[in-house]
Amino acid sequence: MPKEIGSAAVPLRIASLQPSITLTLERLGKLDTLVACTRYCIEALPELATRNLTIIADSWSTKMEELLAVQPNLVVASVPYRMESLAAILRAGCPVLTLAPHTLADILADIRLLAAVAHASERGEALVAEIASGIEAVRAQAAACDSRPRVYCEEWGKPPIHSQPWVKELVEAAGGEFVGNAGKTTTAEEVASLDPDVLIFAWCGAGARVPLTRVVEQRGWQGLRAVVEGRVYCVPDEFLNTPAHTLLAGLACLASAIHPKIFPLHRQLISLSPSRKQT
C-alpha cells in the first residue's frame, strides 16, 4: 500500500469482502474507512445499514466491475477464496490485502496487520490481548476437569467438513479432544465410527439454523453416544467460522457444551436435547 494512503491527505477507502474484516475494523474504531462491504457484514454488524455503504459480493464471488465502481484504495479479502474472484480483485488494479488464517496465531497476526494498515496499532494490540487472555482464562478453568470429551465439529454438511484448525484449538482450550482432521471432508460413516461424546454443528452461512434432528436422522446417528446422551448442539456460524474476536463467544459455547458442569450454558447454544433449556 502506498505510504500516502491512510494519511490526512488521502483517507483510507476500504472495501471489505468478509465480516471478519468489518468486525475487526469496528473494534479498531475504523468503520469510517469503509466505503463498501458485503451483505454478510451487515448481518454481522446491523448498524452498518445506516451508513449508506455500497453492498458488494464477498471474496468468493466479487467482480472487478463492482470494485471499480466504489473506487476503494484498499480491498481487504479473507478466506474462503475462489481463484476467479482473486483474479477479478487483481484486475481491478486496487491495492489488495488478502488474509488466509488457519490457526489462532494467524488470526491474531492478521488483526495486528489490519490495525497497522488502518493506523490503529494500539487498539489492535489491545484487541489481541483481549482475545488471548479470554482463551487462556477458559483453558485454565477447563484444566481442572478430569475428563476430555471427544468432540466432532462440523462447518459444512454436504459433504460433511470438519471445522477449521482454529476451532480445533478452541475445542482443546475448552477441555475437549477434537476428533478428525480439521478443515477436511469426512463421511457420516467415519464420524459414526469415532462415536464422539459431543457433536457440534456450525454451518457456514446458516447462522443458528442447522436442522439438528434431520441431520441425525438422515445420517443414521440415533445410536451415537452424543445423541443418546443429548449432547448435540448448534453454535451460531459467526461464532466459529469468522476469524475475529467473535471466536470468544464460540469458545464460550464450546466450553458449555463440552463441560456443562463447569461452564454456564451459553444462551445462543442450541441443543437437540429438550432437557437443557437456554436461559
C-alpha positions in Angstrom: 0.0 0.0 0.0 1.5 3.4 -1.0 2.6 5.3 2.1 0.3 8.3 1.4 -2.8 6.1 1.6 -4.4 6.4 5.0 -2.9 9.9 5.6 -5.0 13.0 6.2 -4.4 13.9 2.5 -5.5 10.5 1.2 -8.0 8.9 3.6 -8.5 5.1 3.5 -11.3 3.9 1.4 -11.7 0.2 2.3 -13.8 -2.4 0.5 -14.3 -5.2 3.0 -15.1 -8.6 1.4 -15.6 -10.6 4.6 -17.4 -10.0 8.0 -14.2 -10.8 10.0 -12.6 -7.7 8.4 -15.5 -5.5 9.1 -15.9 -6.6 12.7 -12.3 -6.0 13.3 -12.4 -2.5 11.8 -15.3 -1.8 14.2 -13.3 -2.9 17.2 -10.4 -0.8 15.9 -12.6 2.3 15.7 -12.1 2.5 11.9 -15.6 1.9 10.5 -15.4 5.3 8.9 -12.8 3.9 6.5 -15.4 1.6 4.9 -16.9 2.5 1.5 -18.2 -0.9 0.7 -18.9 -4.3 2.3 -20.9 -7.5 1.9 -24.4 -8.2 3.0 -22.9 -10.7 5.4 -21.0 -7.8 7.0 -24.3 -6.0 7.6 -25.8 -9.2 9.1 -22.9 -9.4 11.5 -23.0 -5.7 12.3 -26.5 -4.3 11.7 -25.5 -0.7 12.5 -23.8 -0.6 9.1 -27.3 -0.4 7.5 -27.5 3.2 8.4 -24.1 4.2 6.8 -25.2 4.1 3.1 -22.4 1.8 2.2 -22.2 0.1 -1.2 -23.1 -3.6 -1.0 -20.7 -5.8 -2.9 -20.0 -9.6 -3.2 -17.6 -11.4 -1.0 -14.1 -13.0 -1.5 -15.8 -16.0 -3.1 -17.8 -14.2 -5.9 -16.8 -10.5 -6.2 -16.4 -9.0 -9.7 -14.0 -6.4 -11.0 -16.7 -4.1 -12.1 -18.3 -3.7 -8.7 -15.0 -2.9 -7.1 -14.1 -0.3 -9.7 -17.5 1.4 -9.1 -16.8 2.2 -5.5 -13.2 3.3 -6.1 -11.6 1.9 -3.0 -7.9 2.5 -2.4 -7.6 -0.8 -0.4 -9.5 -4.0 -0.9 -9.3 -6.4 2.1 -10.3 -10.0 1.4 -10.1 -13.2 3.5 -10.8 -16.9 3.2 -12.7 -18.6 1.6 -11.5 -17.5 -1.8 -12.2 -18.6 -5.3 -9.4 -18.2 -7.9 -11.7 -16.4 -10.3 -12.6 -13.9 -7.7 -9.0 -13.3 -6.7 -8.2 -12.7 -10.4 -11.0 -10.2 -10.5 -9.7 -8.3 -7.5 -6.2 -8.1 -9.0 -7.6 -6.9 -12.4 -9.4 -4.1 -10.6 -5.9 -2.6 -10.0 -6.6 -1.6 -6.4 -4.1 -2.3 -3.6 -5.2 -5.6 -2.0 -4.6 -7.2 1.4 -5.5 -10.9 1.3 -5.8 -12.8 4.6 -5.7 -16.6 4.9 -5.7 -17.6 8.6 -5.6 -21.2 9.7 -4.7 -21.0 13.3 -5.5 -18.7 16.3 -2.0 -17.3 16.0 -2.7 -16.4 12.3 -5.9 -14.6 13.3 -4.1 -12.6 15.9 -1.4 -11.7 13.4 -4.0 -10.6 10.9 -5.6 -8.4 13.5 -2.2 -6.7 14.1 -1.7 -6.3 10.4 -5.1 -4.8 9.7 -4.6 -2.5 12.7 -1.2 -1.3 11.3 -2.7 -0.7 7.9 -5.6 1.3 9.4 -3.2 3.3 11.7 -4.7 1.8 14.8 -1.9 -0.4 16.2 -2.5 0.5 19.8 -6.1 -0.7 19.6 -5.0 -3.7 17.6 -2.7 -4.8 20.4 -5.4 -4.3 23.0 -7.8 -6.4 21.0 -5.2 -9.2 20.5 -4.5 -9.1 24.3 -8.3 -9.4 25.0 -8.7 -12.4 22.8 -5.6 -14.2 24.0 -6.5 -13.6 27.7 -10.0 -14.8 27.1 -8.8 -18.0 25.6 -6.3 -18.6 28.4 -8.9 -17.9 31.1 -11.1 -20.7 29.7 -8.1 -23.0 29.2 -7.1 -22.5 32.9 -10.7 -23.3 34.1 -11.0 -26.3 31.8 -7.7 -27.7 33.0 -9.3 -28.6 36.4 -11.7 -31.0 34.6 -10.9 -34.7 35.0 -12.2 -35.7 31.5 -11.6 -34.5 28.0 -14.7 -35.4 26.0 -14.2 -36.2 22.3 -15.8 -33.6 20.1 -16.8 -33.6 16.5 -17.2 -30.1 15.0 -18.7 -29.6 11.5 -18.6 -26.4 9.4 -20.5 -27.8 6.4 -23.0 -30.6 5.9 -22.9 -31.6 2.2 -20.4 -33.1 2.2 -19.6 -33.1 5.9 -16.5 -31.0 6.6 -14.6 -30.7 9.9 -14.3 -27.3 11.3 -11.1 -25.3 10.8 -7.8 -25.7 12.7 -8.6 -22.6 14.9 -11.8 -24.4 16.1 -9.7 -27.4 17.0 -7.6 -25.1 19.1 -10.7 -23.7 20.8 -12.0 -27.2 21.5 -8.7 -28.0 23.2 -8.7 -24.8 25.1 -12.3 -25.7 26.3 -11.1 -29.0 27.7 -12.1 -31.3 24.8 -10.4 -33.5 22.2 -11.1 -32.6 18.6 -11.7 -35.7 16.5 -11.0 -36.0 12.8 -8.8 -33.8 10.5 -9.5 -30.1 10.9 -10.7 -28.5 7.7 -11.0 -31.8 5.8 -14.1 -33.6 4.4 -15.4 -36.7 6.1 -18.4 -39.0 5.9 -21.3 -39.9 8.2 -19.8 -43.4 8.5 -16.4 -42.1 9.6 -17.9 -39.9 12.2 -20.1 -42.8 13.5 -17.0 -45.0 13.8 -15.5 -42.3 16.1 -18.6 -42.2 18.2 -17.8 -38.7 19.7 -19.1 -37.6 23.1 -20.2 -34.3 21.7 -21.5 -33.2 18.3 -21.1 -29.5 17.3 -22.6 -28.0 14.1 -21.7 -24.5 12.8 -22.5 -24.5 9.1 -21.1 -21.6 7.1 -23.8 -19.1 6.2 -26.5 -21.0 8.2 -26.5 -18.8 11.3 -28.0 -20.8 14.0 -30.3 -22.7 11.7 -28.7 -26.2 11.4 -31.5 -28.8 11.4 -30.1 -31.0 14.1 -32.9 -33.5 14.2 -32.9 -34.0 10.4 -29.1 -34.4 10.3 -29.1 -37.1 12.9 -32.0 -39.0 11.3 -30.6 -38.7 7.7 -27.2 -39.9 8.8 -28.4 -42.8 11.0 -26.8 -41.4 14.0 -29.6 -42.1 16.5 -27.4 -44.6 18.4 -24.3 -42.4 18.8 -23.2 -41.7 22.3 -23.6 -37.9 21.8 -27.2 -38.3 20.6 -28.2 -40.8 23.3 -26.8 -38.5 26.0 -28.3 -35.4 24.5 -25.1 -33.7 23.6 -25.8 -32.4 20.1 -25.5 -28.7 19.6 -25.6 -25.9 17.0 -23.3 -22.9 17.5 -24.1 -19.8 15.5 -22.0 -19.7 12.4 -20.3 -16.4 13.1 -19.0 -17.6 16.4 -16.8 -20.3 15.0 -16.3 -19.6 11.3 -15.5 -15.9 11.5 -11.8 -15.4 12.3 -12.2 -12.4 14.6 -12.8 -11.6 18.2 -16.3 -13.2 17.9 -14.5 -16.5 18.4 -14.6 -15.8 22.1 -18.3 -16.3 22.0 -17.7 -19.5 20.1 -15.3 -20.6 22.8 -17.9 -19.9 25.5 -20.4 -22.1 23.5 -17.9 -24.9 23.1 -17.0 -24.8 26.8 -20.6 -25.1 28.0 -21.2 -27.9 25.6 -18.0 -29.8 26.5 -18.0 -29.3 30.3 -21.6 -28.2 31.2 -20.9 -28.8 35.0 -18.1 -26.2 34.9 -19.2 -23.6 32.4 -22.7 -22.0 32.3 -24.9 -22.8 29.3 -24.4 -20.1 26.7 -27.7 -18.5 25.7 -27.0 -18.9 22.0 -26.0 -22.6 22.2 -28.9 -24.6 20.6 -29.3 -28.1 21.8 -31.1 -31.1 20.3 -32.0 -32.3 23.7 -35.1 -30.7 25.3 -33.7 -31.2 28.7 -31.2 -28.4 28.5 -33.1 -25.1 28.3 -31.4 -21.8 27.4 -31.6 -19.1 30.0 
